[in-house]
Amino acid sequence: MNYKLHHLSSGLRVLTIPMPNLESATLTVWVKTGSRNEEKRVNGISHFLEHMVFKGSKKRPSAKQISEAVDSIGGEFNAATSKDWTNFYIKARSGVVETAFDVLSDMVLNPLLNPREIEREKGVIVEEIAMYEDTPMIKIGDVFEQTAFAGNSLGWDIAGTAASVKGTAKSDFVSYRNEHYYADNIIVVTAGGVTGETALALAKKYFGDLRTKEIKDLRTEEFKVARKTSRVKLHPQKKEQAHFILGFLGDGRGYEGRFAQGVLAAILGGGMSSRLFTEVRERRGLAYAVKTSVERYKETGYLGTYAGVDPKKIEEAIKVIVDQCFGLAEKRYKIGDKELKKAKEYLKGHLALALEDTKDVDSFFAEQALFLREIITPEAVYKKLDEVNIKDVLFEANRLFKKENMRLAIIGPYENKDKFVKIIK
């Protein structure tokens, strides 16, 4: 894929990924800020602001008018918030991309932030928080990061709390936007059936007046492991199934060994023939779902395994996962050439399937542009994966799988965590 990263005089970056055989295109505005950049008092404001841009803008002062503008071109639009980025997108037929630029720029740059709409949306977000609380398969990720990143804003929930949401006022949105929504901190991305020249011209037309900022004082405290922190966190809920993530603190987005770590995660819990799927589900019948993945932020990250199990069998499931991880680190368990190749092809295949969608292509390139010094293409990723050998994978296993790096989060009908502490010790 041929991409080009343009730098406007304001500092705004415009990333274009032309895919000339496609009839559609995705336009996205990426802002390099998320829940880790917030003040505790207004935790969740990044996500709250994501909601508010859909409630009315300068040209289209109501949610209905914004929706009608996107419906009139047969497009779809949405937004997302993470710990370290927020994005807003419209996906539509490439022939109407200028309308997408017009609507999205107005939404993101000129939201009305009507106080009445803010008060109304507070109830919506509080219910969204409650929904996630009742969805343990999703909530467990938040619980794990609370213990993994204890003492740092990376451990805060993206949506905030009911109290922080209810306490947010229009002045807080204005201050937050002034601090984070400026040219140097934003990337405009197009992926699909739009030429780079067209996309760049439209970006200049609709985002050319985006303000610059002389003092860049992002509210980001670098994560450091707290000296006194519990490595096990319980989130008691009376459920018929227990959910847990067993993970190991690791490395950030730019870590050179990230491709070997990806292969390691695939060997452990990537797909239905992986080691943990076989050991936990097929041989012992302990879980329906079991999966290992890697999560990365700027300076830190983790490799974690999720499983949903019978509450009576959770200890056995945790022990099996611990044994498999340390078995690789201590070289008690071997990795063969066939297994290594399968893991590489698993990762390459899933990436190829994802990149059939312009929205995923957009995300693939944009996250690199936001956080890494160098953007690499999918073809380069395939090459990096092909270069990984067994020695590389075992090296990463030995680096990651140490007792001091291990964290365990559990949602289930438990009040006492002592037995779980004993397992990971």
N, C-alpha and C positions, 0 to 999 in steps of 0.2 A: 504494500500500500504506500502510495506517495503522499506525504503530508508536507505542509509548510507552516512554519511559525513566524508570524509577522509581528513587528513591534511598532506601535503608533507613537507619535511624539508625546502623547499624554502619559505613556507608560502602559497603556492597554495592550494586551497580547491578543492576537487573532489567530486561531489555529484552524487550518482548512485541510480536510481529508476528502478530496474528490473521488467519487465512485461512479464513473460515467455511465455504467450499464444499469444504474438504478433509477427508478422513477420517483423515489421519495428521498427526503433528507431530514436529518435531525439538527435543529439549532438549539444550542444550550449555552446558558450563561453560568459560569462556574465562579464562585466567590470563595477565596481561601480563608474561610472562617467557619467554625462550628462550635459545638458545646464546650470544647476545651478552652475556647477564647473568651468565655463569658465570666461575669461576676457571679458569685454564689447566690446573691440576692435575687438575680433575674435568670437563674439557671433555666434553660429551655427557650430563651429568647430567640436563638437562631432558628429553631423549629417553629416557634410562634410567628416570626416574621415571614417564614416560608408560607404559612397559611394566609397571612394578611395581604400578600401581593395579589392574591386572587380575588380580593374583596372590593376592588375599585382602584382605578388609576386616573391620571389627569385627563386623558382622552376618553376613557371609558369608565365613568364613575360608579359603576355597580358590577357585582359579580356576574349578573345576567348579561350585561353588555360585553364583558370580556369573553364569556363562554360563547355567546352568539358570534363574536368575531372569529373564534377558532372553529366553531361548527360550520361557519360559512365557507371555510376552505377545506372541510372534511378532515381536519387535523385532530391530533390528540395532544394534551398538554398536562404537565404535572411538575412536581418538584420533589426534592429529597434533601435531608439534612443528615450529616454524620458528625463525628467528633471533630473533624478538621476541615470540612468543606460543606458548602451549600450549593445546590444547583437548581436551575429552572429550565424547562425545555418545552419546545413545540416540535412535534414530528408531523410532517405533512407532505403533500405532493410537491416535488421540486419546483414546479412551475409557479407556485404561489409563495415562494420563500420570502419575498419582500413583505408580504402581509405578516408572516411569522416574525420577521425582524421588527416590524412596526409594533405589533402587539406585545411581544416579549420585552422589548426595550422600555416601552411605556410602563408595563407592569413592574419591572425590576427597578427602574430608575425613578419612577414617579408614583409610588403607591400613596393613596390618600391617607391611610392609617386613621380612618374615622373612629373616634372614641366609642361610638355606639357599636360599631362592628367589632372593635377590640373586646368590649364587654361581652358581646354575644359569642364571640369565638372562644373565649375563656372556657365556657361550658363545654364546647366541642372538644377542646384539647384535654380537659379534665376527664371526659369520657373516653378519649383515646388512651390516656394513661391507664385508666381502669381496665380497658380492653386488653392491653398488653399484660397487665397484672394477672388477668384471667387466662392468658395464653402462655403457659410455662415454657413451651418449646422455643418461644421468642424471648421471653423474659429472662431465661437462664443466661443469655449472653450479657445482659446488663448486670446481673448478680455476679457473674464471673469477673467482669471488668471492675466492679466495685472493690473486690478483694485484690485483684491483680495490680490495680493502679491506686491503691489506697493512699490517701494523702495528697492526691493530685487531681486536677480537673478532668483528666482522662477517665477517671472513675465515676464521673457524674453521668446520670442518665441524660440522653439527648433531649427527651421531651420535658425534662425538669420534673418538678413535683407539683402537686395540686396547689400548695401554698405559694411557690415561686411564680407559677402561672397566674394565679389570682392577684398577685401583687404587682404585676407588670403594667405600666402605664404608657401612654403615647410618648411621653418625654424619654422613656427608656429606649423605645424603638428609634427615636430621632438620634439619641446619643450613640446607640449601637451602630446605626447606619453611617454616621459621621466617622466613626472609628474604623469601620471595616469595608464599607462600600465605596472604594475609590479605584482609579484606573489601574494602578500597579498591583492591586490585589484581585483583579478580575481577569478571566479569560473568556472570550467569546469563541465558540467552536461550532463548525458546521461539518457534518459527515453525510455523504450521499451524493445524489445527482445534481450537484451545484459546483460550478467551476470555482477555483480559488480566486480568480479575478472578480467574479460576481460577488462572492462572499465577502471579500475584503472591501469592495466598494460599498456594500450595504452596511458593513460594520462601521465604516467611517461615517456614513450618513446617519445612522441611528444611535451610535455610541460615541461619536466623535467629540461630543461635549462633556464626556464623563470627566469629573474633576480629578485633579492630581492631589497628592497629599505630601507635604514636605516632611513631616515627622511621622514616621511609621512605628507606632508604639503598640504593636500587637500584644494583647494580654495573654501571653503563653508562658507558663512556667514549665521548664523541662522536667520530664519525669525522672525521679531517682527513687530507688527502692527504699522504702521506709525501714528504719532499723527494727522497730518494734511493730510488727504487723502479723495478724493471724493469716495462716496459709489456707485455712478452711472457713468458708462462709455458708451458713444455713439460712434459707429463706423458707421458714415453715409454712406449709399449706397442706390441708387435708385433701390430698388427691389420690386417685386410684393408681396413678403412675408417678414414679419419681424421675426427675430430670437432673442431669448433672453435666458439668464440663470439667474435665481434668486437663489442665494446661501447664505449659512451661514458658516462663518469661524468655523473650528472645530479642530479636533485632529489628531495626527500623526499615523503612522503605528502600533505602539505598544500599543495604548490606550486600556485599559481593556474593556471598554464599546463598542468596535467597533462592536460586534455582535448585540447588542441591536440597535445601530445606523443603521446597515444593515437592520434589521427588520423594523425600522422606515421608512427608504427610500423605502422599498418594499411596506409598507402600503400606503405611499403617492403616489408613481409613479412607481411601479414595476408591469408591466403587464397591460392587457386590462380591468381588473376588479378593478384596484386600485382607490383610492379616486380621484386623480387628473385627471386620464384618464376619469373617469366617469363625474366629475364636469366640466372639461374644454372642453372635446371633445363631449361626448355623450349627456349631458344635455344642453350645450350652443352652441355647434358647433363652438368653437373658434379656434380650432387647429386640424391639422391632426396628428402631433406627439407631445407627451408630455411624459417626462420620468424623474424620480428622481434617482440619483446615488450618490455614495460617492467616493471622490478622496482623496488619502492620500500620504503624503511625510514623511520624517523622523520625523519632529517635528511639523508638522501642516497638515491641510487638510480642506475639506469642504464638505457639503452636498448641492447639487445643483439640480434644476429642469430646464430642457430645454423644450422649446416649440417653434414651428414655427406657426405664426398666421397671419391673415389678418392685415395689418398695422393699419386699422381703429379700430380694436378690441383689440389692445395690452393692453390698460389700464385695460380693464375688465378682461382679462386673468391674468395679474399680480395681480390684487386685489383678484381674486379667490384663487390663490396660496398662497398669503400672509395670507388670512383668514384661509385657511386650516392649514397652519403651526402654526400660533398663536392660532388657535382654539384648537389644540392639546396641545400646551405649557400651555395654560390657563385652560385646561380641560373643555372647552366648548363643545368639541366633544369627544365622548367616543370611546374606542376601545373594541370590544367584543372578546370573546374567539375564535369564529369562524374566525374572521378576522385575529387575531394573528396567528392562526394555518396555515391559508392560506398563509400568508406572509413568515412564516418559510419554508413551503413546497416549495414555489416558489424559495426561495434562494437555498435550498438543491437540488431541481430538476435541476436548471440551472448549479450548480456546477457539479453535476453528469454527465450531458450531455457534459459539456466542457471537463471533464476528460476522455472522450472516445478517445481523440486525444493525442498522445504522446507529441506534442508540448505544449499543455496546461498543461499537467502533469508537464513537464519540468518547465514551468513558475510558476506554483503553488508552487513548492518546492523551486525554485531558488530565487525568490524574498524574501521569508522568510529567506533563508540562508544569503542573502546579507544584510538585514536590521534588522532582529529580533534576539533576544537572543535564542529563542526556535523555532524549526520547529514543526508544528502540522500537523497531517495527515487529509485527508478529513473526516475520521470517527470522529476525534476529533472536527472538525468544526461542523459536524452535531450535536454532543452532546452539544457543546456550544450554538448552535442555539436553541436546544430543551430546554435548561435551561433558556432562556430569557422569562420573564413574562411581563404582561401589565405594572406593576409598573416600570420595567426597561426601557421600551420604553418611557413612559411618563416622566421619569427622564431625559432621553437624549433629548427629545423634549424641555423640560424646560431649559436645559443647552445650547442647540444650538440656539433655535429660540428667539434671542434677537435682538433688533433694531441695537445695535452697531455692531453685527456680520454680519448684512445683507449687501450683495453686489448685484448689478444689472448691467448686461452688455447687450447691445442691438445693433444689426446690422439691419439697416432699413432706410427708407427715413425720417429721423428726424434731425433737426439742433439744436433744443433747448431741453435741458434735464430737465428743471424746473418742468414740469408736472410729470415726473417720480420721481424726488426727493421728491415731495409732497406725492406721493403714499407710498414710503417706510418710510417716516417720520410719 
